[in-house]
Amino acid sequence: MSENLPLATTAPRKRRPHRKATAMDRVRVGKFVERVEAGEEELDAFWAVASDAGYGLSRYRDAPERPSDAVLRHKLTALLERAAPEAVAAARDLALVRLAGLSDAALAALMEVLTGECADGRAARARLDAAKTVLGSIGIGERAGITIATQVNIDRAPLAGVPEGA
């Protein structure tokens, strides 16, 4: 089946090398920071900058409609990584420090699930997912490999007078 697919779908996608920041990128970041410091929401501030007729991103200048939040986040991240890499690195480091502070709670949640001391299964699953995220962010990740699912059914002695399956 894969022999019938075009080459473009089977070859791994190549990442474009990072562009260097232009003077206009620095202007955009400055305008973005001004708007955020004035109290505007980050994505709203970025959209106002990106769609500005004078200094906005060429693709979005005077655009009739706003793209999705995911697209805006992606474009904002790319702009900041280009024009202010040290600020991005500092924010990333700060986030890692805050996440490292949550590692004790993540380990406690992991131990609770492993020992079976959880009362609510859905809440335990949510805590486990959060713990995996926290631990993964500080470098304690999952091992890659085959996932094996196991189900254990515990059969209690049937109650007297109650037919099996009732």
C-alpha positions as CSV (number, residue, x, y, z in Angstrom):
1,M,0.0,0.0,0.0
2,S,2.8,2.5,0.8
3,E,4.3,1.9,-2.6
4,N,1.3,3.7,-4.1
5,L,1.6,6.8,-1.9
6,P,3.3,9.9,-3.4
7,L,6.9,10.6,-2.2
8,A,5.8,13.8,-0.4
9,T,3.6,11.9,2.1
10,T,6.2,9.2,2.9
11,A,9.3,11.4,3.3
12,P,9.9,13.0,6.7
13,R,9.1,16.7,6.8
14,K,12.1,18.9,6.7
15,R,12.2,21.9,9.1
16,R,13.1,25.2,7.6
17,P,16.2,26.9,9.2
18,H,15.4,29.7,11.6
19,R,15.4,33.1,10.1
20,K,17.3,35.9,11.6
21,A,15.3,38.8,13.2
22,T,14.8,41.8,11.0
23,A,14.5,45.4,12.3
24,M,10.7,45.2,11.6
25,D,10.5,42.0,13.8
26,R,12.0,44.0,16.7
27,V,9.5,46.8,16.0
28,R,6.7,44.3,16.1
29,V,7.9,42.8,19.4
30,G,8.2,46.3,20.9
31,K,4.6,47.1,19.8
32,F,3.4,43.8,21.2
33,V,5.1,44.4,24.5
34,E,3.5,47.9,24.7
35,R,0.1,46.5,24.2
36,V,0.5,43.7,26.7
37,E,1.8,46.1,29.3
38,A,-1.2,48.3,28.6
39,G,-3.4,45.4,29.7
40,E,-4.4,43.8,26.4
41,E,-4.7,40.0,26.2
42,E,-1.6,38.5,24.5
43,L,-3.3,37.0,21.5
44,D,-5.4,40.1,20.9
45,A,-2.3,42.3,21.2
46,F,-0.4,40.1,18.8
47,W,-3.3,40.1,16.3
48,A,-3.4,43.9,16.4
49,V,0.3,44.1,15.7
50,A,0.3,41.3,13.1
51,S,-2.6,42.9,11.1
52,D,-1.5,46.5,11.3
53,A,-1.2,48.1,7.9
54,G,2.1,49.8,8.6
55,Y,4.3,47.2,10.5
56,G,2.2,44.0,10.6
57,L,3.2,40.7,9.1
58,S,2.8,40.8,5.3
59,R,0.4,37.8,5.3
60,Y,-2.0,39.5,7.8
61,R,-1.8,43.2,7.0
62,D,-5.4,44.4,6.7
63,A,-6.6,40.9,6.8
64,P,-10.4,40.7,6.8
65,E,-10.7,37.9,9.5
66,R,-8.6,36.7,12.4
67,P,-7.0,33.3,12.1
68,S,-7.5,30.7,14.8
69,D,-5.8,31.1,18.3
70,A,-3.5,28.1,17.5
71,V,-2.2,29.8,14.4
72,L,-1.7,33.1,16.3
73,R,0.1,31.3,19.1
74,H,2.4,29.6,16.6
75,K,3.2,32.9,14.8
76,L,3.7,34.7,18.1
77,T,6.1,32.0,19.3
78,A,8.1,32.2,16.0
79,L,8.3,36.0,16.2
80,L,9.5,35.9,19.8
81,E,12.0,33.2,19.2
82,R,13.4,35.2,16.3
83,A,13.5,38.6,17.8
84,A,13.8,38.0,21.5
85,P,15.4,34.5,22.0
86,E,16.9,35.5,25.4
87,A,13.4,36.5,26.7
88,V,12.0,33.2,25.4
89,A,14.8,31.2,27.1
90,A,14.3,33.1,30.4
91,A,10.5,32.4,30.3
92,R,11.2,28.7,29.5
93,D,13.6,28.5,32.4
94,L,11.1,30.2,34.8
95,A,8.4,27.7,33.7
96,L,10.7,24.8,34.3
97,V,11.6,26.1,37.8
98,R,7.9,26.4,38.6
99,L,7.2,22.9,37.2
100,A,10.1,21.5,39.2
101,G,8.4,22.9,42.3
102,L,5.4,20.7,41.5
103,S,7.5,17.5,41.2
104,D,6.7,16.5,44.9
105,A,3.0,16.7,44.2
106,A,3.4,14.8,40.9
107,L,5.3,12.0,42.6
108,A,2.7,11.8,45.4
109,A,0.0,11.5,42.7
110,L,2.0,8.8,40.9
111,M,2.5,6.9,44.2
112,E,-1.2,7.2,45.0
113,V,-2.2,5.6,41.7
114,L,0.5,2.9,41.9
115,T,-0.5,1.8,45.3
116,G,-4.2,2.0,44.5
117,E,-5.0,4.4,47.3
118,C,-7.3,6.5,45.1
119,A,-11.0,6.7,45.7
120,D,-12.1,8.3,42.5
121,G,-10.7,6.7,39.3
122,R,-11.4,9.7,37.0
123,A,-9.7,12.1,39.4
124,A,-6.8,9.8,39.8
125,R,-6.4,9.5,36.0
126,A,-6.4,13.3,35.7
127,R,-3.8,13.6,38.4
128,L,-1.7,10.9,36.7
129,D,-1.8,12.8,33.4
130,A,-0.8,16.0,35.1
131,A,2.0,14.2,36.9
132,K,3.3,12.8,33.7
133,T,3.4,16.3,32.2
134,V,5.2,17.8,35.1
135,L,7.7,15.0,35.4
136,G,8.3,14.9,31.6
137,S,9.0,18.7,31.6
138,I,11.7,18.3,34.1
139,G,13.4,15.5,32.3
140,I,11.8,12.4,33.8
141,G,10.0,11.1,30.8
142,E,8.3,7.9,29.7
143,R,10.3,5.1,28.3
144,A,9.6,4.6,24.6
145,G,8.4,1.1,23.8
146,I,5.5,-1.2,23.5
147,T,2.5,-0.3,25.6
148,I,0.8,-3.3,27.3
149,A,-2.6,-3.0,28.7
150,T,-3.7,-5.3,31.5
151,Q,-7.0,-5.8,33.1
152,V,-7.5,-7.6,36.4
153,N,-10.9,-8.7,37.4
154,I,-11.4,-9.5,41.0
155,D,-14.2,-12.0,41.8
156,R,-15.8,-11.7,45.2
157,A,-17.7,-14.6,46.7
158,P,-21.2,-14.4,45.5
159,L,-23.8,-13.2,47.9
160,A,-26.1,-15.8,49.3
161,G,-29.4,-16.0,47.5
162,V,-28.3,-13.7,44.6
163,P,-28.1,-15.4,41.3
164,E,-24.8,-15.0,39.4
165,G,-24.9,-12.2,36.9
166,A,-27.7,-10.3,38.6
